[in-house]
């Protein structure tokens, strides 16, 4: 279907009428939803204000606050009812792929066991998920670690792509439950990705993906399968009386960070989204054309993204969308990104530039000021870690290699303590 354009929003309304505004929004939603979403047109470029934030580096950067029909977004209702939906559709169709809808599967969730750990200061609950799709059934388990507390506790969900975490003594730099989360009063759940959809070049479809007949151009692969599992864990957490369901976070590192960003965008029950060293496909502005480039999606990791995503190879500076638009969909909730000074692939400067252009949407909610420019990017040659916060947006640069370390965890939990 051809893209429909409208001029209805170009009239000046001196005395806004709530009924008229409602009608206009409804018309624009209809136009947006009935446009061919698979034909991703170039979004409107940034205004002078956004160009100034970029110091002229990104004159053709797509604007998060101008709709496909040309309407400038100046209020929360227009953002939530029109523009946010457009952006979510773009990233669903173009990058991460379509996940199963609620009426396309059944989920049976059972608590298998509850085991006291760490001298009964905490418990490990083992939760089993059985997902039935049109082609089959997939069952996987996920551990939930909770402090013994008289009060409901916040829970951080780790998307874990390293060695499986299921035991009763979880404590490592990558997942420091005993030494960091437990003393600070946080629970943690772990999605071990290989139990959901294998992070493997040839067997990526042997888990939950194989239960569905979804292998088309615009359908899901590993990243969306892992975020699907995050949402199913939240379904369980909503039934657990020990959990404060208003304080749910998600965290992932590298490919897990890409998945955590997509999880935070999709599931608005997530109050805190933490993407650590996510880089390309997670929190990096691809227009900077540094570090890993778009061609890497199809050449190295086609199993993570939709098949459609591979068509954008070599379009780093002309892509009709960019990741500041995805990070903007987290607003007004808490958004935290972490970078490492020696992580050239993830492009720490490009990670921060994404946040610069994320500010305007958070500012729409009064949850950030528009104060950072690209010149404020942390210096990678610094000898000390750097922390930057702007309302509900957090960023830190840790000195060192590509990894998730205790220092990163403490940055994220400090941010959560102040804001959750």
Number of C-alpha atoms within 10 A of each C-alpha: 9 8 14 12 13 13 9 12 15 10 7 8 10 6 6 9 9 9 9 11 15 13 11 15 17 15 15 24 17 12 18 22 14 13 16 14 17 14 13 16 14 15 22 21 19 20 15 11 11 22 18 15 20 20 13 12 13 17 15 19 26 24 22 29 26 20 21 26 19 15 19 18 18 12 12 14 14 22 21 14 14 25 27 25 15 21 21 17 19 22 22 25 23 26 25 27 29 22 19 18 7 8 7 11 15 13 16 12 17 13 15 10 12 14 12 16 19 14 7 10 14 19 20 24 20 19 19 19 20 16 19 18 20 13 12 14 18 21 16 19 20 22 23 22 29 27 29 18 12 7 12 19 22 21 27 25 24 24 26 24 19 13 9 14 18 19 11 16 14 17 15 13 15 18 20 17 21 19 14 19 22 19 11 15 16 20 26 24 28 23 27 24 26 20 19 26 27 22 21 14 12 9 11 19 21 16 21 27 26 18 18 20 13 18 16 12 15 21 22 26 26 30 26 29 25 29 27 21 24 24 19 16 22 20 15 16 18 14 10 13 11 19 20 16 21 15 18 22 27 27 27 25 26 23 24 28 29 29 30 32 29 28 26 30 22 18 15 14 19 24 23 28 28 31 30 33 31 29 31 25 27 26 32 30 29 28 23 18 16 18 18 17 20 23 17 14 23 19 10 10 16 17 22 29 24 29 23 20 23 20 15 17 15 14 15 19 17 15 20 18 27 25 24 27 26 25 27 24 27 28 27 19 22 23 28 23 28 27 35 23 24 17 19 17 15 27 28 29 24 23 27 29 27 24 29 22 29 24 27 23 29 26 17 19 14 12 18 20 17 18 11 19 19 20 14 13 20 20 15 22 9 12 11 13 17 17 13 14 13 17 16 25 23 20 26 22 26 26 19 16 14 20 17 20 18 16 13 22 21 14 19 25 19 12 20 20 10 8 13 16
